[in-house]
């Protein structure tokens, strides 16, 4: 059964760091773009960062550029999101998802992705 499982969330102080993991099972990770998305209470789900199937291309939302880094280890079937210099406005449930087709990483639009994980909560607060 196709599955994506997020982990690594938690409570962190402003300026701190977290690394999220997205573990894939039952499909070949290197055939798909993967995206990280987040949803804060009362807001729509938004794209945070996306990575191409071979891991060679990435896309970041303006709000996280320079602070977050996405990476992909196809051998370990895991995609990571390293989050540094966290801000209170980064507080949200973070989800990973698999693309429906090619080039989805370019727009990192949630409509181009499916097979969502259950999410992991990230809370940035002092």
N, C-alpha and C positions, 0 to 999 in steps of 0.2 A: 504494500500500500504506500503510495506516494506520500511523503511526509517531510515537513520542514519544522524544526524545533529550535526556537530561540532560547538563549540563556545569557546570563551575565549582567542582567539589570540589577538595580538596587538603589540605595539612598547614598548620595554623595554631596559633599559641600561644593559651593560655587568655586570654580577653578580646578576642581578635581578631574579625575579620569576614570573611565570605565571601558572595558572591551566586551562588546557583544559578540556572541557566536550564533551562527545559523547552521545547524547540522541537517544535511539532506540524506534521505534514504529512499530506496526503491526507484531511483532514476539516475541517469548519468549527468552529474553536475556540469561537466565541461561542455555539454550540449546546449546550455541555457544561460541567458543573462539572469542575474539575481539582483533584486533591489531591496534596500532597507527603506521602510516607511515609518511614519509615526503619526499618532493621533492623540491630541490633547483633549481634555474634557470640553465638550461644546464646539469642537472644531472638526473640520474635515481631515481625513487622512491625507498626508502629504508625503511626497517623495523626499527622502533625505540624501540617499546616494545609491547609485546603481553601477554595476560592473558587467563587462561583456563576458561572453561564454568562456573565452580563453584567458580572461583576467587582464588583458592588455590595455583595455580602455575603461575609463571611469567617468562618472558624472556626479557632481555635487550640487545640492541646493546652495544658493548664495549665503544663506544664514549659517551654514556649517563649513564653508570653504576655509581651508587653513587650520581648521580645528579637528575635523573628522577625517579618518582614512579608511577606505574600504579595501579589503583584500580577499583573495580567493585561493584556497588550497584544494585543488581538484582531487589530489590523492587522498586527502583526509575528508573529502566531501563536505567541506565546511567553508562558510563565508564569514568574515570577521568585519566588525565595525569598531575601530579604535576611536574613542571619543575623548578628546583632551579639552582643557579650558572650558569645562562645562558651565552653562549658565542656567539660571532658573527657568528661562523660556525653553530650554531643551527638555523640560519635564513632559513626559508623554509615555504612552505604551508604544513600544517599538516592535515592528513586524518585519519579517522577511518574506519574500514571495518570489516565485519563478515566472519568467516571462512566457507569454503565449507564443511568441515568435522571435524572429531576428531583429536586431537593432533597437530593441526596447530600451537598452541602456542609454540611448541618445536622448530620449525625452524624459525617462524616469517617471513616466506618467502611470498612475495606479491602474488605469484602465487597460494597460498593456501587460499586466501581471495578474497571476492567479495562484491558486494552491497556497493560500496564506497559512503561516504558522499561527500559533495561539497568542503570541506576543509576550513581551517581557517589559515590566514596568521600570522606567528610569525616573527617579525623583531627584532633582537638584535643589537643595535647600540647606540653609544654615540652621 
